[in-house]
Amino acid sequence: MPRKLIQRFLPDHKTIKEHKKLQFLGEHLSDPNLWHLNRHSVSKAFAIGLFAAWLPTLGQFVIAAIGAILFRGNMPISVVLVLITNPFTSPPMFYFAYRVGVWTLGLPTSLDKLDASFDGLMSVLSTVWQPFLLGCLMLSVVSAVSGFFAVKIIWRVSVAYNWRQRKIGRTS
């Protein structure tokens, strides 16, 4: 079952409860529904984590944790999925988000003549922030919806396959 596979990779819920940056959530972390592994909580956690991963902010873990509490998704999965954006993956991801925003708004690309000086970066930043944020928002929504439905479908197919295997095993 998917539950056993997921449990192998998740940290213990006590470790997450004791994390210093999540202590402000207090009693909300004691809700047992935040730690259950079922099709509904995991699909919500994927949606929350993938949404937060595309946000260009430093508080992605906290946003994912608050989202898990609000929407009653699995907290560890939603927080761990934020790690998709890391120092190696965030530059290409955010450049892709910028390109999606440019394409959506029908603007010319402003990064072709990038000056590496501080003044050059500030002048480019004033022109790229709108398509960048639009691209991040669009990709966060698309990846959240895709992740939600992909987990639901994969989970259901996996359970159906396991039931078929059991039935075949009983008749043999």
C-alpha positions in Angstrom: 0.0 0.0 0.0 1.2 3.6 -0.5 0.9 4.2 3.2 3.8 1.8 4.0 6.0 3.4 1.3 5.3 6.9 2.5 6.0 6.0 6.1 9.5 4.9 5.3 10.5 8.3 4.2 8.7 10.6 6.6 10.2 12.0 9.8 8.6 11.1 13.2 5.8 13.4 14.1 7.4 14.1 17.4 10.4 15.6 15.6 8.2 18.0 13.7 6.2 18.9 16.8 9.5 19.9 18.5 10.8 21.9 15.6 11.6 25.4 17.0 10.1 27.3 14.0 6.8 25.5 14.4 6.3 26.1 18.1 4.1 29.0 17.5 1.4 26.6 16.3 1.1 25.2 19.8 -1.9 22.9 20.4 -2.8 22.8 16.7 0.2 20.4 16.3 -1.6 17.9 18.6 -4.4 17.3 16.2 -4.1 13.6 15.2 -5.6 14.2 11.8 -2.4 16.1 10.8 -0.4 12.9 11.2 -2.7 10.3 9.5 -1.7 8.7 6.2 -4.8 8.2 4.0 -5.7 9.1 0.5 -7.4 12.3 1.5 -4.8 13.7 3.9 -1.9 12.8 1.6 -3.5 14.3 -1.5 -4.3 17.5 0.5 -0.7 17.6 1.7 0.7 17.3 -1.8 -1.5 20.2 -2.9 -0.4 22.3 0.0 3.3 21.4 -0.3 3.5 21.9 -4.0 1.6 25.2 -3.8 4.0 26.5 -1.1 7.1 25.3 -3.0 6.5 27.7 -5.8 6.1 30.7 -3.6 9.2 32.9 -3.7 9.4 33.5 0.0 11.5 32.4 2.9 8.6 31.2 5.0 7.6 28.3 2.8 7.8 25.7 5.7 5.5 27.9 7.9 3.1 28.4 5.0 2.9 24.7 4.4 2.4 23.9 8.1 -0.4 26.5 8.4 -2.0 25.2 5.2 -1.9 21.6 6.6 -3.6 22.8 9.7 -6.3 24.8 7.9 -7.1 22.2 5.3 -6.4 19.2 7.5 -3.7 17.7 5.3 -0.8 15.6 6.5 1.7 18.0 8.1 5.0 16.1 7.5 4.3 15.6 3.8 3.3 19.1 3.1 6.4 20.5 4.9 8.8 18.0 3.3 7.5 18.8 -0.2 8.6 22.4 0.2 12.2 21.0 -0.1 11.6 20.8 -3.8 12.8 24.3 -3.9 16.4 24.3 -2.7 19.5 26.2 -3.7 20.0 23.9 -6.7 16.4 23.8 -8.1 15.1 27.2 -7.3 17.0 29.2 -10.0 15.7 27.1 -12.9 12.2 26.8 -11.3 11.9 30.6 -10.8 13.3 31.3 -14.2 10.7 29.0 -15.6 8.1 30.8 -13.6 9.3 34.1 -15.0 9.1 32.8 -18.5 5.5 31.5 -17.9 4.6 35.0 -16.6 6.2 36.7 -19.6 4.4 34.3 -22.0 1.0 34.9 -20.2 1.3 38.7 -20.2 2.7 38.8 -23.8 5.7 40.8 -22.7 9.2 40.8 -24.2 11.9 39.0 -22.1 13.8 41.6 -20.0 16.6 39.3 -18.9 18.4 39.2 -22.3 20.6 42.2 -21.4 21.3 41.5 -17.7 23.9 43.7 -16.1 25.5 41.9 -13.0 26.0 45.2 -11.1 23.7 46.2 -8.3 22.2 49.1 -10.3 21.7 46.8 -13.3 19.9 44.2 -11.1 17.7 46.8 -9.5 16.6 48.2 -12.9 15.8 44.7 -14.2 14.0 43.8 -11.0 11.6 46.7 -11.5 10.5 45.2 -14.8 10.5 41.5 -14.1 8.6 41.3 -10.8 5.1 41.2 -12.3 5.6 38.4 -14.7 7.7 36.5 -12.1 5.0 36.7 -9.5 2.3 35.8 -12.0 4.3 32.8 -13.2 4.9 31.7 -9.6 1.2 31.9 -8.7 0.1 30.1 -11.9 2.6 27.3 -11.4 1.8 26.9 -7.8 -1.9 26.5 -8.5 -1.3 24.2 -11.5 1.1 22.0 -9.5 -1.2 21.9 -6.5 -4.2 20.8 -8.5 -2.1 18.3 -10.5 -0.5 16.9 -7.3 -3.8 16.6 -5.6 -5.5 14.6 -8.3 -2.3 12.6 -9.2 -2.1 11.3 -5.6 -5.8 10.5 -5.5 -5.5 8.5 -8.7 -2.3 6.7 -7.9 -3.5 5.8 -4.4 -6.8 4.4 -5.8 -5.0 2.4 -8.6 -2.5 1.0 -6.0 -5.2 -0.1 -3.7 -7.2 -1.7 -6.5 -4.1 -3.5 -7.7 -3.3 -4.8 -4.2 -6.9 -6.1 -3.9 -6.6 -7.9 -7.2 -3.3 -9.5 -6.1 -5.0 -10.7 -2.9 -7.9 -12.1 -4.8 -5.6 -13.9 -7.2 -3.5 -15.2 -4.3 -6.6 -16.7 -2.6 -7.8 -18.5 -5.7 -4.4 -20.1 -6.4 
